[in-house]
Amino acid sequence: MRRYISILLLSIPIIVIPNNTTMKKISELHFYNFSANTLQGDSVSMEQYKGKVVLVVNTASECGLTPQFEGLEALYRKHKDAGLVILGFPCNQFGGQEPGDEASIAQGCVLNYGVTFDMFSKVDVNGSNAHPLFLFLKNELPGTLGNRLKWNFTKFLLDAHGTPIKRYAPTTKPEDIEKDILPLLAAINN
């Protein structure tokens, strides 16, 4: 019997949430409970984005989907004054397509695509070292692979209350998300 209990205990997933957050189930947390470091190394609380419509994207500089930076930037510039923010999280877990350090990522995003939306330090989005924000988002909005991201440029849309609304496949173009963003922006501007 003791052997079966040990095996059972080994199969229970354990999620560790850093940043002095008490151990809670990931589903009990909220978007505003998380923080992340910018490409410049500054810690930013997601609470800073209260009242904004948020699009979280895992990015990569050397991916076939990297030209989506242009569409993301266009979407951001078009709707930032109405309350849209885009948060880019570089990730090197898919084909090694984000090999650079934070300085080279920042330079590539600005020089090649004119990115002005918020970019964060490189993170893991899958596996045991996944950033807690992505653990939360994947738990709230599982995809076709369950709680895993399948590639770069997976997108998560959150409303102005920090509630995850919709998850988009990597191949979904930023301009195709606009139809879902507009009602969320209207709700905060009326």
N, C-alpha and C positions, 0 to 999 in steps of 0.2 A: 504494500500500500504506500509506504514512504517513497518508493521509487516512482510510482505514478504521480504522486503529488509534486515531486521534483521536476518531472518531465512537464507537467502542467504549468508549473511556475515558470519554467524556461520558455514556454510558448506565449506568455503574456507580454505584449509589447510595453516597454517603458519609455516614456517621453520625458526628457529633461529640458526644462525651460530655464535658460540662463537669465542673467541680469537681475538677480535677487528677487525674481518673481517666485511666490510660494508655489509649491507643487500643486497644480490643479490639473484637471482633465483639460486637454486642449480645447474641447468643445465649450468649456466654461469661460474661456478667455474671449477677449474682444480685440478687434483690429487695433484699437487705441492703446492696448497693453504692451505693444511691441515697440522696439526701437531698432535702428540700424545705423551703420556708419556710412557717411558720404564718401565719395572718391577722395575727398580732401582729409578724411579721417575724423570728421566731426560727428558726434552721436546725435541722432535726430529721433525724437519720439513721434510715433505715428499720430499721437494726439494733436500734433501741430496741424493735421489735416482735417480736424473736426469741421463739419459744415461744408466740406468740399466733396465733389464726386471724384473718386480715385480709380485710376487704372494702373495696376501693378503688372509689370512685364519682366520676365527673365530674358536677358539679352546676350548677344555674343557678337563680336566684331568681325569674325571670319566665317560667318555662316551664310548659306545661300539665301537666308531670310533677312540678312542684315540690312538690305535696302528698306525694310519696314521702318527703320529709324526715320526716314523721310516722311512717311505717312503718319507716324506717331508725333513727330514734331509739328507737322501741318495741323493735325487734330488739336494738339496742345495750344498752338498759337491762335487757332480759330476760337477756342472755347475757354481759354484760361481766365479771361475777364469775367466769364459767367460762372466760374467756380470749378473748372476741371483741373486736376493735377495728374501728372503721369509720373510714376516712380519706376525707374529702370534699375534692375539688379543683374549685373553681369554674372555669368556662370560659365565655367569651363568643363562641365560634366558631360557635354554632348559632343563627341568627336574632337575634343580639345580645341574648340573653336573660339575660346577666349583665353589665350595663353599669356597675354600681357599683364603688367602690373597696373595699379590704379592710375598712374600718371599717363601711361600709354593708352589706356582705355579712354581717359578724359580727352586726351589730345585727338584720338581717332574719332570720337563722337562729335567733337566740335568741328574739327577740320573737314572731315568727310561728310557730315550730315547736318551740321549747324545745330546740334542738340542744345536746347536751353532748359528742358525739363529736368527734374531732379534725378541724378544718377548716384547710385550707392556703390559701396565696395563690393568686390566679387564675393559671391556666396555659393554654397551648395544648395540645391533645391530638392534633391533626393538623397536618401541614405541616412546613415547615422549622424552625419555632420550637417544635415539640412538646417538652414536658418529657421528659427521658430516661427517667423511670419509665414514662411511657405508651408510649414507643418499645419498651421492654422488654416490657411487658404485651401490647401488640398483636402483637409478634413471637412471644411464647410462646403466645398464645391468639387467633389471627386470627378475625375474624368473617365475616359474609356479604359484607362489602365488603372482605375481605382485611385489610390492616393499617391500616384506617381505622376510626374511631368514626363511627357514623352520626348520633348525637344525644346530648343530655344524658341523664344517668342511666344510662349504660352502666356495668355493674358487673363487677368482677374479684374472684374468691374465691381466696385463697391459704391453704395449710395452715400449720401451726405451724413448718414448716421454711422458709417463704418460697417454696414451690413454687406457681406458678400452677396452679389446679385447674380452674376453670370461668369462662367469660365469659357474662354475661347481657345480653339486649337491654334497651334503655331502658324498654320497657313491662313488663318483668318486675317484679312487685311485691316489695318486700322480704320480705313474709311467705311468698312462694313460694320463697325462697332458704333459708329456715330448715331445710328437710329435708336440704339439702346441708351446712349448717353443723353440725348436731347430731353427725354421726359424727366430724367433724374435732375438735370440742370434746371428745367422748368419748375420742378417742385421746390427748389431752393430760391428761385428768383421771382416767385409770385407772391 
